[in-house]
């Protein structure tokens, strides 16, 4: 079974960046930790592309078990 990553909606990208700031992280911190470009992380947050590794790190950093679970939780509380 193939599981596709949820693509963030426009307002969710701001939420993601804010959540990263709250935990003392950000795009630069994630990119350095994973050894990828700042733009690669930004593209994932903005929904322009998917990377399981980047999505997983963002979700884990914010405190969620997975990228999709993070968005399911966010969307169910709206």
HELIX and SHEET records of a PDB file:
HELIX    1   1 UNK A   10  UNK A   22  1                                  13    
HELIX    2   2 UNK A   27  UNK A   34  1                                   8    
HELIX    3   3 UNK A   38  UNK A   45  1                                   8    
HELIX    4   4 UNK A   52  UNK A   62  1                                  11    
HELIX    5   5 UNK A   67  UNK A   76  1                                  10    
END                                                                             
